[in-house]
Amino acid sequence: MTWSWEYHPDEQHVAAGAPPALLAEVASRADELVRAAEARYLDGTTHQGPGEGLRTIAVADGFFAYFVVPRQQRVYVCQLTSL
């Protein structure tokens, strides 16, 4: 298993109607979050305890909420807000 990111519960639910510029920025920042999580949790599948909890990141056209699940080696983007 390798680290990646995805929309939760799915892209249609989270990203429907979002401007393309916001989606591109979210994808770029989510890729950065994946690299950071991979470095922090060298073997996420063996992680004990809770993840990091829900966090938000501001981007050029809005912000998004995400959470990290180390044992699944995933960053989940769960909400987008366009400004």
C-alpha positions in Angstrom: 0.0 0.0 0.0 1.3 3.5 -0.8 0.1 6.9 0.4 -2.4 8.8 -1.6 -5.3 11.2 -1.2 -8.9 11.1 -2.2 -12.2 12.8 -1.7 -14.4 11.5 1.1 -17.1 10.2 0.7 -16.5 10.7 -3.0 -15.5 13.4 -5.5 -19.1 14.1 -6.7 -20.2 14.8 -3.1 -17.3 17.0 -2.1 -16.2 18.7 -5.3 -19.4 19.0 -7.5 -19.7 22.5 -8.9 -16.3 23.7 -7.6 -14.3 26.0 -9.9 -11.5 24.3 -11.8 -8.9 26.6 -10.3 -9.9 25.6 -6.8 -9.8 21.9 -7.7 -6.3 22.3 -9.2 -5.1 24.1 -6.0 -6.7 21.4 -3.8 -5.0 18.6 -5.8 -1.6 20.4 -5.5 -1.9 20.9 -1.8 -3.3 17.4 -1.2 -0.2 16.0 -3.0 2.0 18.0 -0.6 0.0 16.6 2.4 0.5 13.1 1.1 4.3 13.6 0.9 4.3 15.1 4.5 2.3 12.3 5.9 4.5 9.7 4.2 7.5 11.3 5.8 5.9 11.5 9.3 4.4 8.0 9.3 7.1 5.9 7.7 5.0 2.8 7.9 1.5 4.1 8.5 0.0 0.6 8.5 1.6 0.0 11.9 0.5 3.3 13.4 -1.1 3.0 16.9 -3.5 5.6 18.2 -5.6 8.3 16.6 -4.8 10.2 13.4 -4.4 14.0 13.4 -8.0 15.0 13.3 -9.8 17.4 11.0 -7.7 20.3 9.7 -8.3 23.1 7.2 -6.0 24.8 4.6 -6.6 28.1 2.9 -5.9 28.2 -0.8 -6.1 31.0 -3.4 -9.8 30.6 -4.2 -11.1 29.2 -0.9 -10.2 26.5 1.6 -10.6 22.8 2.2 -10.9 20.5 5.1 -9.0 17.2 5.3 -7.9 14.5 7.7 -5.1 11.9 7.7 -5.7 8.2 8.4 -2.2 6.7 8.9 -3.3 3.0 9.0 -5.0 3.4 5.6 -2.1 5.6 4.3 -4.7 8.2 3.0 -5.3 11.9 3.2 -9.1 12.4 2.8 -10.4 15.8 1.5 -13.9 16.0 3.0 -15.0 19.6 2.3 -14.3 22.4 -0.2 -15.4 26.0 0.2 -15.0 28.4 -2.7 -14.8 32.2 -1.9 
